[in-house]
Amino acid sequence: MKNYFLALGFFCFALSACENDDFCAENTSPKLLIRFYDKEDPETLKEVPLIVWAEGKDTIYPLAVLDSIALPLDTSNNQTTYKFSTTNIVDELQFTYVREDVFISRSCGYIAIFKNVALESQSNNWIESAEISNATIENETAAHVKIYH
């Protein structure tokens, strides 16, 4: 009987030491969603053969024909500059923003929310114009920037 209580006590102790595994099922910081539109018909999406890279970084998107693209913003700075190349013509867009760190959970930690997103500068080689359509980046469900070409 003594061994029974000892085994039961050990089992209860072992069971109480178990801990739930925390896995992060949340997404990371939201990306900047850019949509490309026809400059002649501003309501119509227009595909573009595109290579994109962040200034000082490797290629983010190799050559692809796209009508939209999601790009990460630098979470350690308040600005990110991207270069967009189509048929060897390069345009540069510089975005500024205010980062706000939001606690998600113990397993996920923090993500960055980007507020007051602004287009600081742009070159106009193949891009006719660009505009911010949503200055707060909390999710990737709607476009944040419209580019007309």
C-alpha positions in Angstrom: 0.0 0.0 0.0 2.9 2.3 0.8 4.3 1.8 -2.8 0.8 2.7 -4.2 0.8 6.1 -2.4 4.4 6.7 -3.4 3.6 5.9 -7.1 0.5 8.1 -6.9 2.5 10.9 -5.4 5.2 10.7 -8.0 2.6 10.6 -10.8 0.8 13.7 -9.4 4.2 15.5 -9.1 5.2 14.6 -12.7 1.8 15.7 -14.0 1.9 19.0 -12.3 5.4 19.7 -13.8 4.0 19.5 -17.4 3.5 22.8 -19.2 1.6 23.7 -22.3 3.8 24.2 -25.4 3.5 27.7 -26.6 3.6 27.9 -30.4 3.2 31.2 -32.2 0.3 30.9 -34.6 0.1 34.7 -35.2 1.6 36.4 -38.2 4.6 38.6 -38.1 4.5 42.4 -38.6 2.2 43.3 -41.5 3.7 44.1 -44.9 3.2 47.2 -47.1 0.7 46.1 -49.7 1.2 47.9 -53.1 -1.2 47.7 -56.0 -0.3 48.7 -59.6 -2.9 50.6 -61.7 -3.2 51.8 -65.3 -2.4 55.5 -65.5 -4.9 55.8 -68.4 -7.7 54.1 -66.4 -6.9 54.6 -62.7 -9.5 52.1 -61.5 -8.0 49.2 -63.5 -5.2 47.1 -62.1 -2.3 46.7 -64.5 0.3 44.0 -64.3 4.0 45.0 -64.6 7.2 42.9 -65.1 9.0 43.8 -61.9 12.1 43.3 -59.9 12.1 44.9 -56.4 14.8 45.3 -53.8 15.3 47.4 -50.6 18.2 49.8 -50.8 21.3 48.0 -49.6 19.6 44.6 -49.5 19.3 41.6 -51.9 16.4 41.2 -54.3 13.1 40.8 -52.6 11.1 39.8 -55.6 12.9 38.5 -58.7 11.5 39.2 -62.1 7.7 38.5 -62.0 4.6 39.9 -63.7 2.5 41.3 -60.9 -0.5 43.6 -60.2 0.3 43.8 -56.5 3.1 43.1 -54.1 3.6 42.9 -50.3 6.9 44.3 -49.0 8.2 44.2 -45.5 9.1 47.5 -43.8 12.3 47.9 -41.7 11.3 47.4 -38.1 14.5 48.9 -36.8 14.2 52.2 -38.6 11.5 54.7 -39.4 12.1 54.6 -43.1 12.5 52.1 -45.9 13.6 52.8 -49.5 12.6 50.4 -52.2 13.8 50.2 -55.8 11.4 49.1 -58.5 12.8 48.0 -61.9 11.0 47.2 -65.0 12.7 46.6 -68.3 16.0 48.1 -66.9 14.3 51.3 -65.8 14.6 51.9 -62.1 12.4 54.0 -59.8 12.9 54.6 -56.2 10.3 55.1 -53.5 11.2 56.1 -49.9 8.6 55.4 -47.2 8.6 56.9 -43.7 6.5 55.8 -40.8 6.2 55.6 -37.0 6.6 52.1 -35.5 4.4 51.0 -32.7 5.3 47.7 -31.0 2.3 45.6 -30.0 2.6 42.6 -27.6 0.9 39.5 -29.2 1.7 36.7 -26.7 4.6 35.2 -24.7 5.4 32.8 -27.6 5.1 35.4 -30.4 6.5 38.4 -28.6 5.9 41.8 -30.3 5.0 42.8 -33.8 5.3 46.2 -35.3 2.3 48.3 -36.5 3.2 51.1 -38.8 1.4 54.5 -38.5 1.6 57.8 -40.4 3.0 56.0 -43.5 4.1 58.7 -46.0 5.8 58.7 -49.3 8.8 60.9 -48.7 10.4 60.9 -52.2 10.0 59.2 -55.5 11.7 59.2 -58.9 9.4 59.2 -61.9 11.0 57.1 -64.6 8.4 54.4 -65.4 6.1 55.2 -62.4 3.8 58.0 -63.3 2.6 58.7 -59.8 2.1 57.0 -56.4 -0.2 57.7 -53.5 -0.8 56.4 -50.0 -4.3 55.0 -49.7 -4.0 53.8 -46.1 -1.5 55.4 -43.8 -1.8 52.8 -41.1 -0.5 49.3 -41.7 -2.1 46.9 -39.2 -3.0 44.1 -41.6 -2.6 43.0 -45.3 -6.3 43.0 -46.2 -6.3 46.2 -48.2 -3.8 48.1 -50.3 -1.7 50.7 -48.6 -0.1 52.3 -51.7 -1.3 52.8 -55.3 1.2 53.1 -58.1 0.1 54.3 -61.5 2.2 53.4 -64.5 
